[in-house]
Amino acid sequence: MSRIGRMPVKAISGVTITVSADNMITVKGPKGELKQSLDRDIKAEVKDGHIEFSRPTDQIRHRALHGLYRALVANMVKGVTEGYKRQLELIGVGFKASNQGNLLDLSLGYSHNIVFEVPKELKVATAQEKGENPKISLEGIDKQLIGQVAAKIRGLRKPEPYKGKGVRYVGEVVRKKAGKAAGK
């Protein structure tokens, strides 16, 4: 990770990066503002349009944190300029998704509908095209939050290995198993 940590993060035009005295990095851009606290051992310096990270020693912990915080800040810069998007699709007979604001109403084959509240930092949209599976789209500036919410939604009905029914990411490949008849 130390090779990643040594690379500076370039601030794209319209993005301001500030480092406060208590090791808090703030990234402001056209889409919003994100904050990240740094470990006390990792130092960050803003120099003419980019930010550089340094570590005190070559201990394994310091090397890992060095690359980690550099990657987190790079993701923050990309988030406040372009944003992140994650799509999920519901595969199964009768599976439906609808939303009202940030409340997601999912019908996933259980005896009741599941109402899932998406954090207000994210935008959620649902789509049902004729002849296609229902899709859920999550958009926001925080990569970690989008991944966490998408994983929670997927965890409500994971794709099962025999028929492939369930909630999966768009483009995800589910390895299918042979059924009981193949064992004879």
C-alpha positions in Angstrom: 0.0 0.0 0.0 2.9 2.4 0.5 3.3 2.9 -3.3 -0.3 4.1 -3.3 0.3 6.3 -0.3 3.2 8.1 -2.0 1.1 9.2 -5.0 -0.3 12.7 -4.4 -4.1 13.3 -4.8 -4.7 16.0 -7.3 -7.4 18.5 -6.5 -9.6 19.0 -9.6 -10.7 22.5 -10.4 -13.6 23.5 -8.2 -12.5 21.2 -5.3 -11.0 22.6 -2.1 -9.1 20.4 0.3 -8.4 21.6 3.8 -6.5 19.9 6.7 -7.4 21.1 10.2 -5.2 21.0 13.2 -7.0 18.0 14.7 -6.2 15.9 11.6 -9.6 16.3 9.9 -9.6 16.5 6.1 -12.5 18.4 4.5 -13.1 18.1 0.8 -15.6 20.5 -0.8 -16.8 20.3 -4.4 -19.7 21.0 -6.7 -21.8 18.1 -5.4 -21.2 18.5 -1.7 -18.8 18.2 1.2 -17.1 15.2 2.8 -15.0 14.9 6.0 -12.5 12.3 7.1 -10.5 12.1 10.3 -6.9 10.9 10.0 -4.9 8.7 12.3 -2.6 10.7 14.5 0.5 9.1 13.0 -0.3 10.0 9.3 0.4 13.6 8.3 -1.3 15.3 5.3 -0.1 18.5 3.6 -1.8 20.5 0.9 0.7 21.8 -1.7 -0.2 23.8 -4.8 -3.3 22.0 -6.0 -2.6 18.5 -4.5 -2.4 16.8 -1.1 0.4 14.5 0.0 0.5 12.0 2.8 3.5 10.9 4.9 4.1 8.3 7.6 6.6 8.4 10.5 8.1 4.8 10.2 8.0 1.8 7.9 6.0 -0.3 10.4 3.3 -2.5 8.8 0.5 -0.5 10.5 1.9 2.8 9.3 2.3 1.5 5.7 -1.2 0.2 5.6 -2.7 3.4 7.0 -0.6 5.5 4.6 -2.2 3.9 1.6 -5.7 3.6 3.2 -6.0 7.4 3.9 -4.7 8.3 0.5 -7.3 6.1 -1.2 -10.1 7.4 1.0 -9.2 11.0 0.1 -9.0 10.1 -3.6 -12.5 8.6 -3.4 -13.7 11.7 -1.6 -12.4 14.0 -4.4 -14.0 11.8 -7.0 -17.3 11.7 -5.1 -17.6 15.5 -4.8 -16.9 16.0 -8.5 -18.5 13.0 -10.3 -20.4 11.1 -7.6 -21.0 7.4 -7.4 -23.8 5.2 -8.6 -24.7 1.6 -7.8 -27.5 -0.4 -9.4 -29.2 -3.6 -8.2 -31.7 -5.8 -9.9 -34.4 -8.0 -8.5 -34.6 -11.5 -10.1 -37.6 -13.6 -9.3 -41.3 -14.1 -10.1 -43.3 -11.3 -8.4 -40.3 -9.4 -7.1 -41.1 -5.6 -7.1 -39.5 -2.4 -5.9 -41.0 1.0 -5.6 -40.0 4.2 -3.7 -41.5 7.3 -2.2 -38.7 9.7 -1.5 -36.1 7.7 0.5 -38.5 4.9 1.5 -37.9 1.8 -0.5 -40.8 -0.7 -0.6 -39.6 -4.2 -1.7 -41.7 -7.2 -2.4 -39.2 -10.1 -2.3 -41.3 -13.2 -2.0 -41.8 -13.1 1.7 -45.3 -13.0 3.3 -44.9 -9.2 3.8 -43.3 -6.3 2.0 -40.1 -4.9 3.3 -39.9 -1.1 3.9 -36.2 0.0 3.8 -35.2 3.5 4.7 -32.3 4.8 2.6 -30.2 7.5 4.3 -31.0 11.1 3.2 -27.5 11.6 1.8 -28.3 9.1 -1.1 -30.8 9.4 -3.9 -32.8 6.3 -4.7 -34.7 5.5 -7.9 -36.6 2.4 -9.0 -37.4 1.4 -12.5 -39.6 -1.4 -14.0 -39.2 -1.8 -17.8 -41.5 -4.1 -19.7 -39.9 -7.5 -20.1 -36.9 -6.7 -17.8 -36.2 -7.2 -14.1 -37.0 -4.4 -11.6 -33.9 -2.2 -10.9 -32.9 -0.1 -7.9 -30.4 2.8 -8.5 -28.5 4.4 -5.6 -26.6 7.7 -6.2 -24.5 9.8 -3.9 -21.1 11.3 -3.1 -19.9 8.9 -0.4 -18.6 5.6 -1.8 -18.5 3.8 1.5 -22.1 4.7 2.3 -23.4 3.6 -1.1 -21.6 0.3 -0.9 -22.9 -0.3 2.6 -26.6 0.5 1.7 -26.4 -1.6 -1.5 -25.0 -4.6 0.5 -27.8 -4.3 3.1 -30.5 -4.3 0.3 -28.8 -7.3 -1.3 -28.7 -9.0 2.0 -32.5 -8.9 2.3 -32.7 -11.7 -0.3 -29.3 -12.9 -1.5 -29.1 -14.7 -4.9 -29.6 -18.4 -4.3 -27.4 -20.8 -6.2 -30.0 -23.1 -7.7 -32.3 -20.8 -9.6 -30.4 -17.5 -9.2 -33.4 -15.7 -7.6 -32.8 -12.8 -5.3 -31.3 -9.3 -5.3 -28.0 -8.9 -7.1 -25.8 -6.1 -8.4 -26.2 -5.3 -12.1 -23.6 -7.3 -13.9 -23.0 -9.7 -11.0 -22.5 -13.3 -12.1 -24.1 -16.0 -9.8 -22.5 -19.5 -10.1 -25.3 -22.0 -10.3 -25.3 -25.4 -8.7 -26.7 -28.6 -10.1 -29.9 -29.8 -8.4 -30.7 -33.1 -6.7 -31.3 -34.9 -10.0 -27.7 -34.5 -11.0 -26.5 -36.5 -8.0 -28.1 -39.8 -9.1 
